[in-house]
């Protein structure tokens, strides 16, 4: 019981620090705000902040672990008879059609993207995250297909699937920063997904089809 209470308190503290830091970054900019200011606003020590977030970038991009695993999670959860690319396309369409905040379709996302745009360290971290997404997906495709270590196909397919995801997220980010309404961006992004699917070869669209439950 006591262990459970301690873990819950840690999660609550971590979330509170993250929320306060995000608010400060959105208001004053990532480069301007210091860890000491975050700690003061959260009423914790600087060491406590670093215990939960090893770097300042982690404070702003604290949900990156979920993003890194997103494509792999969708591929692993694909239906019987569904390929890896088809699963990602389906999941993306569902998120976009639902006008989901998880893909940036929400009021205020423009402020989030501007903070990243104005901070070179965040842009660098975002690029690193995108590389992790693709590498993670390649590993998943190798596991799901039983590909040999030297087989280049999982890496090539992962690149194609990651291109879909990055293009969609990039397009949504640009349109939201331009002041567009989420519903409007959603409709246009669904059309963009159709266009991208038409560009994919049969080899990509039929790779890693799940043949059993």
ZIKA-V120292 format. One record per residue. RES is the residue in one small letter. NEAR is the number of other ideal C-beta (glycine too) atoms within 10 Angstrom. D_LAST is the distance of its C-alpha to the last C-alpha in Angstrom with 1 decimal. Layout:
res->{RES,RES}
near->{NEAR,NEAR}
d_last->{D_LAST,D_LAST}
This chain:
res->{x,x,x,x,x,x,x,x,x,x,x,x,x,x,x,x,x,x,x,x,x,x,x,x,x,x,x,x,x,x,x,x,x,x,x,x,x,x,x,x,x,x,x,x,x,x,x,x,x,x,x,x,x,x,x,x,x,x,x,x,x,x,x,x,x,x,x,x,x,x,x,x,x,x,x,x,x,x,x,x,x,x,x,x,x,x,x,x,x,x,x,x,x,x,x,x,x,x,x,x,x,x,x,x,x,x,x,x,x,x,x,x,x,x,x,x,x,x,x,x,x,x,x,x,x,x,x,x,x,x,x,x,x,x,x,x,x,x,x,x,x,x,x,x,x,x,x,x,x,x,x,x,x,x,x,x,x,x,x,x,x,x,x,x,x,x,x,x,x,x,x,x,x,x,x,x,x,x,x,x,x,x,x,x,x,x,x,x,x,x,x,x,x,x,x,x,x,x,x,x,x,x,x,x,x,x,x,x,x,x,x,x,x}
near->{5,6,7,8,9,10,10,10,10,12,11,10,16,16,12,15,23,20,12,20,25,18,13,20,23,16,11,12,13,20,14,12,20,12,16,11,15,23,19,13,15,18,10,17,12,14,9,15,24,15,14,18,20,10,12,22,19,17,23,25,19,18,10,17,12,10,17,20,16,20,25,22,15,22,26,14,11,20,12,9,10,16,20,30,24,22,22,23,23,15,19,23,16,12,20,24,14,12,17,15,13,13,24,25,24,14,10,11,19,18,14,18,17,14,19,19,13,13,20,11,14,19,12,11,19,18,10,14,15,17,12,15,22,19,15,18,28,21,14,21,24,18,13,17,16,7,17,9,5,5,13,8,17,22,16,15,23,25,13,19,28,20,15,21,22,13,15,23,16,12,16,23,20,13,21,22,17,9,7,16,13,20,9,12,24,20,14,14,25,14,9,17,20,11,9,16,15,7,10,18,10,7,12,21,15,13,23,23,17,18,7,5,5}
d_last->{37.9,40.2,37.5,35.3,38.3,39.0,35.6,35.7,39.2,38.0,35.3,37.8,40.4,38.0,37.1,40.8,41.8,39.2,40.2,43.9,43.5,41.6,44.3,47.0,45.4,45.0,48.6,50.3,48.1,46.1,48.9,51.5,49.9,50.2,48.1,51.3,51.4,47.8,48.7,51.8,50.1,47.4,50.2,48.6,49.8,48.9,47.4,45.1,43.8,43.2,41.5,38.8,38.9,40.0,41.2,42.6,39.9,37.3,39.1,38.6,35.1,33.9,30.4,29.7,27.1,24.8,25.5,25.0,21.4,20.7,19.3,17.3,15.8,15.0,13.4,11.2,10.2,9.6,7.8,6.0,9.3,11.0,13.1,14.5,17.8,16.5,14.6,18.0,20.0,18.3,18.6,22.2,23.1,22.0,24.1,27.0,27.1,27.2,30.1,28.4,30.6,27.7,28.5,32.3,32.9,35.4,39.1,40.4,37.9,40.8,42.6,39.7,39.6,43.4,43.4,41.1,43.1,46.3,45.2,44.8,43.1,40.4,39.9,39.6,37.0,35.0,35.0,33.9,31.0,29.9,30.0,27.9,25.2,25.2,25.4,22.6,20.3,21.5,20.5,17.0,16.7,18.2,15.7,12.6,14.3,16.3,19.4,22.8,25.1,27.5,25.1,26.4,23.5,21.4,24.6,25.6,22.4,22.5,26.0,25.2,22.6,24.9,27.7,26.0,25.7,29.2,30.8,29.5,30.5,33.8,34.6,34.0,36.1,39.0,39.1,39.0,41.8,43.7,43.8,41.5,39.9,36.2,35.6,37.4,35.5,32.2,33.1,34.3,31.3,29.0,31.3,31.1,27.3,27.7,30.4,28.4,25.4,28.0,29.2,25.9,25.7,23.0,22.2,21.4,19.6,17.3,16.7,13.4,11.3,7.6,7.1,3.8,0.0}
